[in-house]
Amino acid sequence: MNTSKKVFFLLIFGFIISLYYSYYNLSKFDKYDLDTTQHLMVRGDISNLWREAESFKKDFIQEKKSFFSSGLEYTRTYLPSKIIAIYSKLFNVSLFENYEKNIVSNGGKFLYLFFQSLFYYLSVAYFYIQFRKFTKNEKLSTCVILFLCLEPTIFQWHSSLWTESIYFTLQILLLSLIIKNNQNFKNIFLIGMIVSLMFYQKTVSIFLIIPLIFYFLFLKIEKKYLKILILITTYSFFIFFLGINNLKKTGIFYILPLQTKDAHYIHLLPQIFEKNNSEIHVDVFKNNKEKKWKKSNNYDENNFQDIFEFKEFKQSIAIEEIKNNKLITIEIYINKIFHHILLNPVQTYFWHEYNKNKYKIEYHLSQDKKNWLYVRILYTFLIFLIMFLGFIRIIKSSTDLKFYIFLIICVIYYSLMLGWLGNTRYFMPSMIILSIFFGNGIYSILEFYKKK
């Protein structure tokens, strides 16, 4: 079997297994548990996306309102709810049995997961074509594709309703466009559009344009500065569009959603107080600050502008405490970053499972997590060992070091942006990038075995 047929088999096999796992997940979790009012899959952030999608569909598609005035205020990622709304309309899928009571419809989700997986594996196929041209090495390209098709910590997200799978697809398309030999104006425009959609899909990409600009600055391409200007202009257009959308809807021009404004206040502040052995409990500290601010600003919880300003106030408090506790904050960041790289190939399954009423604790506190810990440590060690071998091979033999340096910078970028939360889910974008290092590692092992 030649290399191209092997890759085709990998893609088809990965896609079929992904569909089977999607069917398995839906059969177990696309329902309500006993007498609870919480859906096992559409819960938490996903539930909020579902509500935003239903609101947008009702306003824009059914009631024919303007795009800018349709839907709820921008409080989290922008694109996912629009994708869900379009899917719901195109395939006549009902998202809710009762929107007011937040009762989600069971069924109708398989096609969504089908297309999610399909687009991912098509993007991997496109990446294989471009990466094979880039490296002029079919065997190496196949090793990378093997990882992208079947690696379980990546694979699991295609069968879930979180935002990761579509983001992976956009990441792979971005890498495919970056490594093309002909960086013409059209390609640069597409790169700008893809990185913009990545920000729309997950807000972590807000500053990803910066390492991208520096990468092109060091490339030898014709009309370099004009092309970089096109890249910046394209990205700026999407950012401005989002800001105008928010201005029309809320009267405030803003880019980052509300959930990003008080993230440090919610997640980091308690850790700083705990490490600092503060005499004041963090909840007491927060309560005093919040009450004082609300009173002095006549806070109205039903007024979006008041909510926005309150979130910004929380952000300012967090920044002040971070400045006053720099060493503690750095220590927390480092500890959490090391935790968030511990791979978890069963994360989505147990998140769904622990939504069941019979569990009295959350998954991260459970015995199941402890039981899987040593397996995860061993798996993570093996994966990173192979990636390290790939890193060594790249240093020794690659003539495209600028590209690989760009990849490393992107991994560092993701870790700094989200690693402080300590959630293994937020390491997943880095795994797409590190697939190239893993592929190089497998290739070096095969070459060593061949010589021996």
C-alpha positions in Angstrom: 0.0 0.0 0.0 1.5 3.4 -1.0 1.7 6.3 1.3 -1.3 8.2 -0.2 -3.5 5.2 0.3 -2.3 4.8 3.9 -3.3 8.4 4.6 -6.6 8.0 2.9 -7.3 4.9 5.1 -6.2 6.8 8.2 -8.6 9.7 7.4 -11.6 7.4 6.7 -10.8 5.2 9.7 -10.5 8.2 12.0 -13.8 9.7 10.7 -15.7 6.5 11.1 -14.5 5.9 14.6 -15.3 9.5 15.4 -18.9 9.0 14.2 -19.2 5.8 16.2 -18.0 7.6 19.4 -20.4 10.5 18.6 -23.3 8.0 18.4 -22.1 6.4 21.7 -22.0 9.7 23.5 -25.4 10.8 22.2 -27.0 7.5 23.2 -25.7 7.9 26.8 -25.9 11.6 27.4 -28.3 13.3 25.0 -31.1 13.2 27.6 -32.2 14.3 31.0 -31.1 12.3 34.0 -34.0 11.0 36.1 -36.1 13.9 37.5 -33.5 16.6 37.1 -34.0 19.7 35.0 -30.4 19.6 33.6 -29.5 18.1 30.3 -26.4 15.8 30.5 -24.7 17.2 27.4 -26.1 20.7 27.0 -25.0 22.1 30.3 -22.9 25.0 31.7 -21.2 27.0 29.0 -22.8 24.8 26.3 -26.3 25.6 27.7 -25.5 29.3 27.4 -24.4 28.8 23.8 -27.6 26.9 23.1 -29.7 29.8 24.5 -27.7 32.4 22.5 -28.3 30.3 19.3 -32.0 30.0 19.9 -32.3 33.8 20.6 -30.3 34.6 17.4 -32.3 32.2 15.3 -35.6 33.6 16.5 -34.6 37.2 16.0 -32.6 37.1 12.7 -34.2 34.1 10.9 -37.8 34.0 12.1 -38.6 37.6 13.0 -36.3 39.1 10.3 -34.6 41.5 12.6 -31.3 43.1 11.5 -28.2 41.1 12.1 -26.8 43.6 14.6 -29.8 43.6 16.8 -30.4 39.9 16.8 -29.5 37.6 19.6 -28.3 38.1 23.2 -25.5 40.4 24.3 -21.9 39.2 23.6 -20.8 37.6 26.8 -18.8 34.6 25.6 -17.4 33.3 22.2 -19.1 34.8 19.2 -19.2 32.2 16.4 -20.4 28.9 18.1 -23.9 30.1 18.8 -24.2 31.4 15.2 -23.1 28.0 13.9 -25.6 26.2 16.1 -28.4 28.6 15.0 -27.6 28.0 11.3 -27.5 24.2 11.8 -30.8 24.3 13.6 -32.5 26.2 10.7 -30.9 24.3 7.8 -31.9 20.9 9.3 -35.1 21.9 11.0 -33.7 20.9 14.4 -35.4 22.2 17.5 -32.9 23.3 20.1 -35.4 23.7 23.0 -38.7 22.1 24.0 -39.3 25.1 26.2 -36.9 28.0 25.9 -38.4 30.0 28.9 -37.9 27.0 31.2 -34.6 26.1 29.6 -35.7 22.6 28.6 -33.4 21.4 25.8 -34.7 19.1 23.1 -33.4 15.6 23.0 -32.1 14.3 19.7 -31.2 16.2 16.5 -27.5 16.5 17.4 -25.9 13.7 15.4 -25.7 15.6 12.2 -24.1 18.5 14.0 -21.3 16.1 15.3 -21.2 14.5 11.8 -20.3 17.8 10.1 -18.0 18.8 12.9 -16.0 15.6 12.4 -16.2 15.8 8.6 -14.8 19.3 8.4 -12.0 18.4 10.8 -10.9 15.4 8.7 -11.2 17.3 5.5 -8.9 20.0 7.0 -6.4 17.3 8.0 -6.5 16.0 4.4 -5.7 19.5 3.1 -3.0 19.9 5.7 -1.4 16.6 4.6 -1.2 17.8 1.0 0.4 21.1 2.0 2.7 19.7 4.6 4.0 17.0 2.2 4.9 19.8 -0.3 6.5 21.8 2.5 8.7 19.0 3.9 9.0 16.9 0.7 8.7 13.9 2.9 5.7 11.7 2.6 6.6 9.4 5.5 7.0 12.3 7.9 3.7 13.8 6.8 2.0 10.5 7.4 3.3 10.4 10.9 1.9 13.8 11.7 -1.5 12.9 10.1 -1.6 9.7 12.2 -1.5 11.8 15.4 -4.1 14.3 14.2 -6.5 11.5 13.1 -6.3 9.2 16.1 -4.7 10.9 19.2 -7.4 10.4 21.9 -7.1 13.7 23.7 -7.8 15.5 20.4 -10.2 12.8 19.1 -12.7 13.0 22.0 -13.7 16.6 21.2 -15.2 15.8 17.8 -18.0 13.9 19.7 -18.8 16.7 22.1 -20.6 20.1 21.8 -17.8 22.2 23.1 -16.0 24.7 20.9 -12.7 22.7 20.5 -13.3 20.6 17.3 -14.2 23.5 15.1 -11.3 25.5 16.5 -9.0 22.6 15.7 -10.2 22.7 12.1 -9.5 26.4 11.8 -6.0 25.9 13.4 -5.2 23.2 10.8 -6.4 25.4 8.0 -4.3 28.3 9.3 -1.2 26.0 9.4 -1.9 24.7 5.9 -2.1 28.3 4.5 1.1 29.4 6.4 3.3 26.7 4.9 2.2 27.2 1.3 5.1 28.2 -1.0 3.1 30.8 -2.9 2.2 33.5 -0.3 0.2 35.6 -2.7 -2.3 38.3 -1.8 -5.2 35.9 -1.8 -3.5 33.5 0.5 -2.6 36.4 2.9 -6.2 37.5 2.9 -7.4 33.9 3.7 -4.9 33.7 6.6 -6.3 37.0 8.0 -9.8 35.7 7.7 -9.0 32.3 9.3 -7.2 33.9 12.3 -10.2 36.2 12.7 -12.6 33.3 12.7 -10.4 31.6 15.3 -10.9 34.6 17.6 -14.6 34.4 16.9 -14.6 30.7 17.8 -12.4 31.0 20.9 -11.3 34.4 22.4 -7.9 33.0 23.4 -6.8 33.9 19.8 -7.2 37.6 20.3 -3.5 38.3 20.2 -2.5 35.4 17.9 -2.1 37.9 15.1 1.1 39.3 16.7 3.3 36.1 16.4 1.8 35.7 12.9 3.0 39.2 11.9 6.5 38.6 13.2 6.6 35.3 11.4 5.9 37.0 8.1 8.4 39.8 8.9 11.2 37.2 8.9 10.0 35.4 5.7 11.6 36.2 2.4 8.5 37.0 0.3 7.8 39.6 -2.3 6.0 42.8 -1.2 6.3 41.7 2.4 5.1 44.8 4.1 2.1 45.3 1.8 1.0 41.7 2.5 1.4 42.2 6.3 -0.7 45.3 5.9 -3.4 43.2 4.2 -3.2 40.7 7.0 -3.6 43.4 9.7 -6.4 45.1 7.7 -8.4 41.9 7.3 -8.1 41.1 11.0 -9.0 44.6 12.0 -12.1 44.5 9.8 -13.4 41.4 11.7 -12.5 43.0 15.0 -14.2 46.3 14.1 -17.3 44.4 12.8 -17.6 42.6 16.2 -17.2 45.9 18.1 -19.9 47.6 15.9 -22.2 44.6 16.5 -21.8 45.1 20.2 -22.2 48.8 20.0 -25.5 48.5 18.1 -26.8 46.0 20.5 -25.7 47.4 23.9 -24.5 50.9 23.2 -20.9 49.9 24.1 -18.1 49.3 21.7 -16.1 46.3 23.1 -14.2 43.4 21.7 -13.6 40.8 24.4 -16.7 39.2 25.9 -17.8 39.7 29.5 -16.6 36.3 30.7 -13.0 37.4 30.1 -13.2 40.5 32.2 -13.7 39.0 35.6 -11.9 35.6 34.9 -8.9 36.5 37.1 -11.2 37.9 39.7 -13.2 34.7 39.9 -10.4 32.1 39.5 -7.1 33.7 40.4 -8.0 35.9 43.4 -9.0 33.1 45.7 -5.6 31.4 45.0 -3.7 34.6 45.7 -5.5 35.1 49.1 -4.9 31.4 50.0 -1.1 31.6 49.1 -0.8 34.9 50.9 -2.3 33.5 54.1 -4.5 36.6 54.2 -6.4 37.4 57.5 -9.4 38.4 55.4 -11.2 35.6 53.6 -11.4 36.3 49.8 -15.3 36.1 49.9 -15.4 38.7 52.6 -13.0 40.9 50.6 -15.0 40.5 47.4 -18.3 41.1 49.2 -17.1 44.4 50.8 -15.7 45.7 47.6 -18.7 44.8 45.5 -21.3 46.2 47.9 -19.4 49.5 48.2 -19.1 49.8 44.4 -22.8 48.8 43.7 -24.0 51.4 46.3 -21.8 54.2 45.0 -22.7 53.5 41.3 -26.5 52.8 41.8 -26.0 49.4 40.3 -28.9 47.9 38.4 -28.5 44.1 37.7 -30.9 44.4 34.7 -28.9 47.1 33.0 -26.3 45.8 30.6 -24.1 48.9 30.9 -24.0 48.5 34.7 -23.2 44.9 34.3 -20.4 45.7 31.9 -18.9 48.4 34.3 -19.2 46.0 37.2 -17.2 43.4 35.3 -14.6 46.0 34.5 -14.5 47.0 38.2 -13.8 43.4 39.1 -11.1 43.2 36.5 -9.4 46.3 38.0 -9.5 44.8 41.5 -7.9 41.6 40.2 -5.1 43.5 38.4 -4.4 45.5 41.5 -4.1 42.4 43.6 -1.9 40.7 41.0 0.5 43.8 41.0 0.6 43.6 44.8 1.4 39.9 44.7 3.7 39.4 41.7 5.8 36.5 43.0 2.7 34.6 44.3 1.0 35.2 40.9 4.0 33.9 39.0 4.1 30.8 41.3 0.4 30.1 40.7 0.9 30.5 36.9 3.8 28.1 36.8 2.0 25.5 38.9 -1.2 25.7 36.9 0.7 25.6 33.5 2.4 22.3 34.5 -1.0 20.9 35.6 -2.8 21.9 32.4 -0.3 20.0 30.2 -1.3 16.7 31.9 -3.2 15.0 29.1 -6.7 13.6 29.8 -8.1 11.4 27.0 -11.3 10.7 29.0 -12.1 14.3 29.9 -15.3 14.8 27.9 -16.7 11.4 28.8 -16.4 11.9 32.5 -17.7 15.5 32.3 -20.8 14.2 30.7 -21.0 11.2 33.1 -20.6 13.4 36.2 -23.6 15.5 35.2 -25.8 12.6 36.4 -27.7 13.2 39.6 -26.2 10.1 41.3 -22.8 11.8 41.7 -22.7 14.1 44.7 -19.3 15.6 43.7 -17.8 17.0 40.5 -15.4 14.9 38.4 -12.3 16.8 39.4 -12.9 15.7 43.0 -13.8 12.2 42.2 -12.2 8.8 42.7 -12.4 8.2 38.9 -10.0 11.1 38.3 -7.6 9.6 40.9 -7.9 6.2 39.3 -6.9 7.6 35.9 -4.1 9.8 37.2 -1.2 7.4 36.8 -2.3 6.3 33.4 -2.5 10.0 32.4 1.0 10.7 33.8 2.5 7.7 31.9 0.6 8.7 28.6 1.7 12.3 28.9 5.3 11.3 29.5 5.4 9.0 26.5 3.7 11.6 24.2 6.1 14.4 25.3 9.1 12.1 25.1 8.3 11.5 21.4 7.7 15.2 20.9 11.1 15.9 22.4 12.8 13.5 20.0 11.0 15.3 17.2 12.3 18.6 18.6 15.8 17.2 18.5 15.4 16.0 14.9 14.0 19.4 13.8 17.0 21.2 15.3 19.5 18.9 13.6 17.9 18.5 10.1 15.3 21.2 9.4 16.0 24.0 7.0 12.7 25.7 7.9 13.5 26.7 11.5 11.5 30.0 11.3 8.3 27.9 10.9 9.1 25.7 13.9 10.1 28.6 16.1 6.7 30.1 15.2 5.1 26.9 16.3 6.9 27.0 19.7 6.0 30.6 20.2 2.3 29.7 19.6 2.5 26.9 22.2 4.0 29.4 24.7 1.3 31.9 23.8 -1.5 29.5 24.5 0.0 28.4 27.8 0.4 32.0 29.0 -3.1 33.0 27.9 -5.0 30.0 29.4 -2.5 27.8 31.3 -3.1 29.8 34.6 -6.5 28.2 34.8 -5.0 24.7 35.1 -7.7 23.1 33.0 -6.3 20.3 30.6 -9.0 21.3 28.1 -7.2 24.6 27.5 -4.0 22.8 26.4 -5.8 21.2 23.4 -5.0 24.0 20.9 -1.3 23.4 21.6 -1.7 19.7 20.9 -2.7 20.5 17.3 0.6 22.5 16.9 2.7 19.8 18.7 1.4 17.1 16.4 4.2 18.3 14.0 6.8 17.6 16.7 5.2 14.3 17.5 5.3 13.3 13.8 9.0 14.2 13.6 9.6 12.1 16.8 7.9 9.0 15.3 9.8 9.6 12.1 13.1 9.7 13.9 12.3 6.5 15.8 11.4 4.7 12.5 14.6 5.9 10.9 16.7 4.7 13.9 14.9 1.3 13.8 15.6 1.1 10.0 19.3 1.8 10.5 19.6 -0.8 13.2 
